[in-house]
């Protein structure tokens, strides 16, 4: 009875944590791809630890049901769905490894066939021996191992990977940035880009131009510039309108991203598409810094459904009543950047061309888990 009571208590605690997570992500109390991915992985770790299941298919079904609920809370936050698919892929891999090891044991214990003539007699003897061994002790020789500890360990490794991703990407900063180079970044809300530039500044001297990204990220832009200046980097904040005129002096454009799609396109801060087009005209390389947890198996068939719209009052204040009634104001928070506009994607596993992203999707996700 105590065991049943403990299990019921764990399920109640888990349901409370799930409801809390759904409420927080709906209210935007958890923001940013990294924070959402980390919180999702930690919640899935608790879910796998607390749930009871007798077959691996039951666990996969439970995780899919939970994943659908979490993703529906904020459909445009793709990092949540990405982590769920990574965990599902991990569970399937552990199950397949177990099956492979069991079939390997069976092959090792099978008799060696030396001639075609003795094929039938050898199989009959082997089957009778296996049956007698199974009936003798009341159990089969092939004992399935408990997968839960291995799945929990795999999810814990995923959490550790998330916490170290920015450091792995930042380590490549010295190789990508040259001495006395001018860098332009239109994504001041990216912690990955910030660590990338700060690490490079330890061995390189360069200048950073930070685009203001009006009207959504003006405050973050100035905070970003202050952090860079505090590290001894020569930093200048420029308006969005100055990008084209100054692009000829820029050595590289470095982007952070909210999500990378399967075709190599990405979702970045509003205005990023225009800046990438300016860079393409001036033949300036565009480099994207992103962790693999942002890599999504989704394709941009409906781009508008991926773009989140923010507060229109930042573009046109409601005090301007004479204009509000006459115009339709839209304030997108993100832009879709096509893969042709990007030259290189730097991930925690190395640098890849955007055209290679589909291969990384196949390596990290299963086709049956693309639709939760």
C-alpha positions, 0 to 999 in steps of 0.5 A: 500500500505504501508503494501505491501511495507513493506512486499516486503522490508522485503523479499528483506532483508531476501533474502540478509541475506540468500545469505550472509549466504550461501556465508559465509558457503561456504567460511568457514567464519562460522566454527564450529558446534556451530557457524553454528547452532547459525547462522542457528537458527537466520536466521530461526527466521528472515525467520519465522518473514518475510514470509507470510503464511495462512496455516501451510503447507505453512510455512513448505514447505517454511522452507524445501525449505530454509533448502535444500538451506542452507544444500546444501551450506555445506552438511558435516556441519550436524549442519545446517540440525539439526537446520532446522529439530528442527524448523520443528518439533517445527512448527508441534508441535505447529500446533498439539497443536492447533488442540488438543485444538480445538478438546478439546473445541468441546468435552467440548461443546458437549451435554452429552449423557445419554442413547442410545435411545437419541443418534440420537436426541441429535446429531440433536439438537447439530448440529442445535444449532452449525449451528445457532450459526455459522450463527448468527454471520457469523463466526464459533465458532472454531477460529484458533489462530495465530501460528506465535508468538508461533513459534517465541517464540519457535525458540528464546528458541532454540537460548537461549538453544544453548547459554547455552548448554556448561554451562550445560555440564560443570556443570557435569565436577566435577562429572565425573573427580576425584581428581588427575586423568589423562585426555587425550583429542584428540579434542583441537578444542572443546569449550565444552571440554575446558569449561568442564575441566575448570569448573572441575578444580575449585574443582578438581586437575587433569592432562590433556594430549592434543594430538597434532592432527598433521597436522590440529590442531597443533596451536589450540592444543597449544592454548588449552594447554595454556588456561588450564595451565592458569587456574592452570591445569597441562597440557602436549602436546603429539604427536599422536605416544605417545598415545598407550604407555601412555594410561595405565596411563590415567583415562579417554579419553574425546572427543569433536565431530563435529556430533553425528549420529543416531546409536551413532557413531560420527564424531570427529577430525582426529585420534580420532578413533585410540585413542578410539581403544587404550583406548578400549584395555587398558579398559579406559573409553571414554566420549563424551561431546556434545550438542544435536544440534549436534545430527543428524538423519542420519545413516553412510551408506556411511562413506566416504561421511561424512568425509571432506578432508583438505589441503594435503599440510600439509601432504606432501608439494608441494616442495617435487616434487619427491614424489608428483607425486608418491603417493596419499596423503589424509588429512581427517579432521574428523574420524568416531568413531563407537558407540562400542568405546564410553562408555558415551555421556554427553549432556545438558540433561544428560548422555546417552549410545551411544545405546540410541541416536536413542531414542533422535533422535525420541524425537527431530526430525520428520520422515517426516523431515529426508530428507529435 
